[in-house]
Amino acid sequence: MSGIHGSSGESEPESKRLCMRSAPHERAEPAEGDSTAVSVIMPVFNASDWLDECLQAVLEQDFQGRMELSVYDDGSTDNSRELLERWRQRFEDRGFLMLISGHGSSSPRGVGFAKNQAVCQSSGRFLCFQDADDIMRPQRVRLQYEAAAANPNTIVGCKVCRVPEGSTERYTRWINSLSPEQLLTQDMTNGVLEENLQSLKLKEGIHYYHFN
């Protein structure tokens, strides 16, 4: 899982949303006084084997604020898009807006492109990046949101667990030991937050807060 990007609450140009529009998106504009606190940003490509478990974990978040799920399908050739549409009603029944878009080209544009398109159609103050093959713990959004609210202009990071336990041990040790400076380097190198950093970021943030 990756992170939540947030804004200062002021209006911002589209360029700060890290997106390049290749086609118009429908962007949700919440009613005044009913703004979305968190947009979960999820790029998808041939993820049908993991989507049910991933989406169930998003749906089970204990965050009490207004949240939406923004998904961009990067030309999947399996039934990922069909599975996503099946979940839409479940999210709406829980009061979560689910935005689904994508393209039908035979050539995927890449995970960075898909993330940026999902960001473009989102409306949340904070952006929470989630991989389609990852699972959130129920408290993830709430804890990261609270930490970001208490530490303005930050990226809030947390550690990750691998399933099955003990797999990719060297990688897990590395990612769970990143210092604030290393987290910044990873963020800047990738252009957008790498999902596995499990972090929450204010869009213009430069300070980092890390918790277990």
N, C-alpha and C positions, 0 to 999 in steps of 0.2 A: 504494500500500500504506500501511497505517497502522501501528499500534503494538502493543506488548505491554504490557499492564497487569499489574502483579504485586502480590503481597501480602507482608506481613512474615512470613508463615508461620504466624501465629496464626489461630485461628478468627475469622470475621468475620460480622456480620449480613448478610442478603441485601441490605439497603438499600445497602450499600457496593458491590454489584455493578451498580449503575446499571440495575436492571431492574424492570419492572412486570409481574407475571405475569397474563396474560389466561386462561391455561389451564395445567394441570399439565404439567411437562416431566419426562421421565426424565433424571435427572442421574447421570452416571457417578461412582461412588465407588470409587477405586482401592484395592487392598488395601494394608494397612499396609506401609510400606517400599517401595512401588511407586507413589508419587504422581506425578502428571503435572506436569512442569516448565512446559510451555508449551501453552496452548490457542490455536490459530489461530482467530480469530473472523471469520466471513465471512457478511455479509448477501447475499442473492441475490434479484434481481428481473429476469426476462426476460434472463438472461445466457448463453444457450446458445451464442452466437457466440464467447464468450471462455472458457468454463469449462474446456475440455480443456487449453488452454495454461496457464491459471491453476493448475489442480489438479496438472498435471505439475510445475510449478515448486515447489509446496508439497511434493510427494512427493520432490523431488530435494534438499531441504535437507540440508546436511551436519551439522546439529546432532545430537549423539550422545545427548542426554537423551531422556526420555519426552515425546512430543508427541501432541496430538490435534487434530483439525479439527472445529470446531463450526459448523454451517451452519444458517441459518434462511431458509426460502424465503417471501418476502413476497407470496404469491399469484401467482406467475408464470403467465402464460398460454401460454408456449412450452414446450419440452420440457426446461427446466432441471432440474426434479425428477427426471426420468427419467435424465438425464445424471449427476446426482449419485449416484443409486443404482448406476449402472454402475461408478462409481469406488470404491464402498465396499470391494469385495473387494481391489482393488489396494492400498488403504491398509492394510487388515487384514493382507495378506500381508507388508507391510513393518513390521508391529508398531504402526501408527498407528490409534488409535480414530477412527472417523468418525461424528459425531453429526449426524443430519439431522432437522429438524423444520420446521414451517411451518403456514400456514393456507390454506384453499381459497376464501376470500372473493374476490369480484370487485373489492374495493376495497383496494389496498395500504395498509398502515399507515405506511409511510415507513421510510427507512433507519435512523433512530435507534431506532425500535421494533424492527426486525429485528436490529440489533446487540445491543440489550439482551436480547432473547429468546435469542440465541445465547450471550450471556454467562451467562444464568441456567442453561443446561443444561451449561455447561462445568465442568471440575474443575481446571484448571491454576493454578499459582501465578502465572504471568505470562500476560497476555492479549495476543495479537499480532493486531492488526486488519488485515484484508486485504480489498481490494475484489475482486469477482469478475471485473472487467475489467483487473486489474493482474497483473504478473508479478514474483515475488520472484527475486532472485539467490540462488544456492545457499547463500551464506554469511550471508544476512541474519539469520536467527534466531540462529545461533551468535554472530555478532559483537555483536548487540544484547543478547543474554542475558549474554555475558561482560562487556560494559560496564556493564550494570545491576547485576550481581553485585559488580562492583568499586566501584560508586558507589551505595550504598543510597539509597532514597527519591528516585529520579530518574525523569525521562522521558529516554530516550535517543533522539535523533533522527539521521537521516542524510539525505543529499541524494537527489534522484530524477532519473531520466532519462525523457525522453518518446520515444515511438515513434509515428510516424517522427521521427527526429532533426530538431530545428528547429521542430517544431510547438509552438504555444502558448508562444512564446519569452518573452513578458513574464511569464506566469504561472510558468514554470519558473524564470526569474531571481528572481522574488519569493520563491517557496517555498524555493529553495535558499540564500537570503540571510537567512532569519529568524534573529534573535538569540534567546537564551534567553528574554528578556522577551516578545518577540513570540510565541514558541512557546507560552508560558504563556497569553497573551491568546487565541490561537487555540484552545487546549485548553478554556479556560473558556467562550469564546463558543459553541463547538459542543457543550458538555456532555459529549460523548465525543470521543475523538481523531478528527480528520479523517483519512481513510485516507492521503491523499497526503502527510501529514507524515512518514510512515515512521518512527514513533517507538516506543520501548519505554518503558512507564511503570509504575512502582510505584503501586498504587491510591491510596496516601496521599502520593505524592511531591510535592515542591514545588521540587526542584532539577533543573536541566536540563544534559545533557551532549550535545554535538553533534559528530558526526564525519563526514568525507567518505566 
